[in-house]
Amino acid sequence: MEIKTSKAGSELVIALEGRLDTITAPQFEAEVNKGFDGITSLIIDMKKLDYISSAGLRVLLKAQKIMAKQGSMTVKNVSQELKDIFEVTGFNDILNIEE
């Protein structure tokens, strides 16, 4: 999996490419954890993400809980396959998902 980050003021964008699974979730979690200071808007761009496992969902949930205390988190560019996973797991009710 490839992770690209960009920061502009208090906004952090993390773009994911590939598969977010048990093997790559720790890498994603480390990237998210180092970016929280001073951030009020976290955007997770999933345009190039092919798959997400329960390990990836756990990292998203953790990030959502932290951002709920200091700002907002938005998940963008979600494919239909990932939308289906979010719907089945109930994450579509937890996350702010934009087209």
C-alpha positions as CSV (number, residue, x, y, z in Angstrom):
1,M,0.0,0.0,0.0
2,E,1.1,3.5,-0.7
3,I,0.3,6.4,1.6
4,K,0.6,10.1,0.6
5,T,0.0,12.9,3.0
6,S,-0.3,16.6,2.5
7,K,-0.9,19.2,5.2
8,A,-2.2,22.7,4.7
9,G,-2.7,24.7,7.9
10,S,-4.9,22.6,10.2
11,E,-6.1,20.3,7.4
12,L,-4.4,16.9,6.8
13,V,-5.1,14.8,3.7
14,I,-4.1,11.2,3.7
15,A,-4.4,9.5,0.3
16,L,-4.4,5.7,0.3
17,E,-3.5,3.4,-2.7
18,G,-3.7,-0.4,-2.8
19,R,-5.0,-2.6,0.0
20,L,-5.6,-1.6,3.6
21,D,-5.5,-4.9,5.4
22,T,-3.9,-6.7,8.3
23,I,-0.4,-6.2,6.8
24,T,-0.7,-2.6,5.9
25,A,-3.0,-1.3,8.7
26,P,0.0,-0.7,11.1
27,Q,1.6,1.5,8.5
28,F,-1.6,3.5,8.0
29,E,-2.1,3.8,11.8
30,A,1.5,5.1,12.3
31,E,0.9,7.7,9.6
32,V,-2.4,8.8,11.1
33,N,-1.0,8.9,14.7
34,K,1.9,11.2,13.8
35,G,-0.5,13.7,12.1
36,F,-3.0,14.6,14.8
37,D,-1.3,17.6,16.5
38,G,-2.9,20.8,15.5
39,I,-5.3,19.2,13.0
40,T,-8.9,20.1,12.9
41,S,-9.8,18.6,9.6
42,L,-8.6,15.1,8.6
43,I,-9.5,13.9,5.1
44,I,-8.9,10.3,4.1
45,D,-8.9,10.0,0.3
46,M,-9.7,6.5,-0.9
47,K,-9.8,7.1,-4.6
48,K,-7.1,4.5,-5.3
49,L,-7.9,2.2,-2.4
50,D,-8.9,-1.3,-3.7
51,Y,-9.8,-3.1,-0.4
52,I,-10.2,-2.5,3.3
53,S,-10.2,-5.2,6.0
54,S,-11.4,-5.2,9.6
55,A,-7.9,-4.0,10.6
56,G,-8.2,-1.0,8.4
57,L,-11.7,-0.3,9.7
58,R,-10.3,-0.4,13.2
59,V,-7.8,2.3,12.3
60,L,-10.5,4.5,10.8
61,L,-12.6,4.1,13.9
62,K,-9.8,5.1,16.1
63,A,-9.0,8.2,14.0
64,Q,-12.7,9.1,13.9
65,K,-12.9,9.0,17.8
66,I,-9.8,11.3,18.1
67,M,-11.0,13.7,15.4
68,A,-14.5,13.9,17.0
69,K,-12.8,15.6,20.0
70,Q,-10.7,18.1,18.0
71,G,-12.5,18.7,14.6
72,S,-13.8,16.5,11.9
73,M,-12.8,13.6,9.7
74,T,-14.1,13.0,6.2
75,V,-13.7,9.9,4.0
76,K,-13.7,10.9,0.3
77,N,-13.7,9.2,-3.1
78,V,-15.0,5.8,-1.9
79,S,-15.6,3.1,-4.5
80,Q,-18.8,1.2,-4.6
81,E,-17.0,-1.9,-3.2
82,L,-15.8,0.0,-0.2
83,K,-19.2,1.6,0.3
84,D,-20.7,-1.9,0.4
85,I,-18.2,-2.8,3.1
86,F,-19.0,0.4,5.1
87,E,-22.7,-0.4,4.8
88,V,-22.5,-4.0,5.9
89,T,-20.3,-3.1,8.9
90,G,-22.4,0.0,9.9
91,F,-19.4,2.3,9.3
92,N,-21.5,4.4,6.9
93,D,-23.4,5.6,10.1
94,I,-20.1,6.3,11.9
95,L,-18.0,8.0,9.2
96,N,-18.6,11.2,7.3
97,I,-18.4,9.8,3.7
98,E,-18.4,12.2,0.7
99,E,-18.5,11.2,-3.0
